[in-house]
Amino acid sequence: MIRRLIPTALLLLGATAPPAKVDMAAAVLPPPATPGKAVVPFVKYGEAKVALAHVRIVDGTGAPALDDRLLLIDGGKIAGIGAGGDTAPAGYRVIDATGETVLPGIVGMHDHMYYAARPNLTSDGKSEPPIMVPEMAFSSPRMYLAAGVTTMRTTGAVEPATDVNIKRAIDRGDLPGPHMDVTGPYLEGASSPFIQMQRLKDADDARRVVAFWADHGVTSFKAYMNITRDELKAAIDEAHRRGLKLTGHLCSVTYPEAAALGIDDLEHGFFVNTQLDPGKTPDKCPDSGGDPP
């Protein structure tokens, strides 16, 4: 009898099952969509199967370039490579790519949808507060795609709802742009030079922010310079509970501390690791910001 009552008691107390973990491959790389009106002008060859004849290939491994090759593309993926003089299989549209070079789509691991703006910036690098980061919802996706970026991680957002909506529009074929791993809003502590960043109240607030934005479609998170260890731990645990990863541009938390808490990645190399900075105190970003004189 006791065993049968336990599930009912948990239900009455409001207990819920953990959220299903996100299938990242499906979330970031959905099946190709039919190009919509705004995308069609950017598509020169609409066939699913295209053969580039006599093309030069840079494969991205560091190996020497391959000259005079036949490259087969099927549904946006590389299907095969042959000699330049080979005959393409039936069903492929052959394009003479003599003198052209092709490389795989670039995966951008630290890309933003905004550009930093410092009001009244002087020649010696000083500006008036606050620092702002205007969203570039129109330009950014097009510029990344034009530069060869076919998949990107936004790695910190000031308009996460905008980024999620852009991603969904791209996935539907309504807008041109790369596939997107949308990072949630910056997980920032009580202070920040950026006026558009939300300040976390405490560890429970960090957990709630991660849960909210995970429910609304973001697929990764980023901690920022003034987050505390307790807030970072809560955010990491909630992200991992959902199968998502969390990176950081840190300062208040050192790299060894973040690694011990389970962070998945660290941005900007050792430039922002404050572990050995003079005067470093727990949960505080020193004035040196990881680069002491």
N, C-alpha and C positions, 0 to 999 in steps of 0.2 A: 504493500500500500504506500509506503513512504516513497519508494522509487517512482511510482506513478504520479505522485503529487509534485515531485520536484520540478518537472518541466512546466506545469501549470503555475507554480509559485514564481518561477523565473519570468514567465510571460506577464504575470500580474505586476512584477517589479519593473517591467519595461526592458528586460534584457533582450538584446538583439544579436543575431549572428554577425560575425565579422563580414565586412564588405568583400565582394568577389574581387580577386586580383585582376588588374588590367592586363589584357593581352597587348603588349606594346607594339608588336609587329603589325597587328590589325589596326591599332589606334593611330599609329604614325604613318603606315603605308597601306592605305585602303586600295581596293582595286581601281584601275584607271577609270575615270569618268568621261562621258562624252563632252567635248569642249562646248561651252556656252558662248553666247554672243560676245562677251568681253574677252574670251580666250581665243576664239577663232583667228583674229588678226595676228596672233603670235605663232600660229601653227602653219608652217610652210608645206610640210608633207604629212598628210593625215592618215596615210595607210598604216596598218598595224605592223606590216612586215616591210622593212626597208633594208637594202643592201648598199653599203658604201664601197664603191670599187676604187682601187688604187689609192687608198687613204693611208696616212701615217698614223700609227697608234702609240700613244703613251699610256701604259697600263697602270701607272701609279705605284708600282712596286719598287721603283728605283732601277729597274732593268733598262737597258738601252731601248730607244724607240724602235718600233717595227715599221719599216718602210714598205710601201707598195703592198698593202693587204686588202682583202675583201672582208668587211665587217658586216655581220648579219645582226639586225635588230628586230626583235619580235615582241610586240606589246610593250615597248619601252625598255626591254632588257636585252643584254648582249646574248645572242643565241649561238654564235660561232665566229671563228676567224679562219680565213683561208688565204691563199696566195692571191695577189692582185689580179692575176689573169684567170682565176677560177671562174666558173659559171655559177651564178647564183641559183639556188633551188627555185622550183616553180612557186609562184605566188608572191615573190619578193619584187618590190619596185627597186630597180637598179639606178643609183645616182653616181655619176662620175665625180669622185672626190679628189681627183688629182691635184696635188698642191695643198690639200687641206690636212689638218691634224685633229684627231679626236681623242678624248680621254673620258674615263668614267665620270659620272656625276659626282660632284663634290659634296661631302657630308659636313656641313658647318656645325661645329660643336660648341661654339660660343658666339652667337649672333643675337643682335637686339633689333627690335622693331622701332627704335627711337634714335634720336641723336641728341647728345648733351648740349645744352645751351647755357652759357654763363652771361648774365646781363651786364652790359657795359664792360666787357673784357678789355683790359689794357694790354699794352705791349709787354709788360713785365709779368703777365699771367694773373693779375688780380681782377676780381669781379665783385659785383654786389650780390648779396643774397636775395632770394634763394636760388640755388642751382636748380634748373628745370630740365626735364627730358621730354620734349614734345614727341608724341607718337607720329610715326610716318606710315600710316596705314595704306596709303596709295603707293608711295615710292619704294618702300623697303622690299616687299615681295618681288616686285619687278626687277629691282636692282640686284638682289641676290640671285634670281634666276638668270639674269643676263650675264652674271659673273660665273655661271656654271654650277651654282649651288642648287642641287635638286632635293636635298633634305637638310633641315636645319633644326637646331635646338635654340630656343629664344634666350635661355639662360638669364632669366630675370625680366619681369614685366612691370610696367607702370600702368598699363591698361590691359589687364589679363582678359577681361570680357571681350575687348576688341580683338585681341590675338586669337582667342578661341573662335570667335565668329569668322575671322579671316581664314583660319585653318579649315573650318567647315565649308566655307565658300569655295576654297581651292579644291578641297576633296570632292565637292559636287561638280566641279568644272565651271563654276560661275566666275572665278577670278583667276588670273595667272599668278603663279608663285610656286615655291618649293613645298614639298611635304613638310609638316611642322610637328616637332615635339614641343608643345607649348609649356613653358615653365610658368608657375604661378607667380603671384606678387612677391616682391622681395620680402623675406622674413627678417625684418629689421627690429632692433631693440628700441629702447626708449628715446634715443636721439639719432638724428641723421641730417646730413647737409642737404639731402634731397627732399624737397617739400612734398613730392608726390608719393613718398613711401609711407605706408601704414606702419605705425609703431605698435609692436606687440606689448600687451599688458603683463603677461606672465606665461608660464609653461602651458597652462590650460588654454589660454588664448592662442598660442602657437598651434596646439593640436586642433583647435576648432577651425583656424584659418586653413590649415592643410586639408582637413576633412571637407570643408565647404567647397574649396576650389577643385579638389579631386572629384567631388560629386558634380561639378559644373564643367568638367571636360579637360582640365589641365593634366599633363602627363609627367611632369617633373617639378622639382622645387629647388629654390636657391636661398640659402641663408646669407645675411649681409653683415656688415662690419661691426655693428653694435649689439648683436644678439648675445644673450647669456647662454651659459652651458645648459642650464635647465630648459630654457626655451628651445635650444637646438636639439637636445635629446628628445623632447616631446615631439618636435616636428619630424625628426628622423623616424621615430617609432611609428608615428601615424602614417607617414609615407610608405614605410616598409610593410605595414599591415595591409596596404592596398596594392602592393607589388610595384610601387613607384620609387624612383631614386631621388636623392637630394645632394646637391653640390653646394659649394660655398665660396664666396669672396669674403674671407674672414679678416679679423683684426683683434676683436675682443676675446675670441677663442683661438688658442694656438693650434697648430697642426696636430701635435701629439694628442691634445685634448679632443679634437674633433675626430681623429681616427679611433680613439678609445670609445667615443660615443656611437660610432658606426657610420659616419658619413661616407658617402659613395665616391666622392670626387672632390678635388680642390682646384680652384681656378687661379690663374696668374702665377703659377710656379711658386717660388719661395719669396717673391717680392712682398707678399702680405702676410708672411709667417712671422708673428711677433714673439715667438718663443724666447729668443735671446735679447729682445729689446731692453735697454736699461729702463728701470722703473716700471716694468710691466706688472700690473696687478690683476687678480682674477676678474674675469667678465668685463674688463675695461679695455677700450682701444687706446693705446698710448699715442701721444702726439706724433711719434715717429711713423706710425702706421705700417710698421714692418720694414722701414728703410731708415734706420738710425744713421746719423751723420758719422 
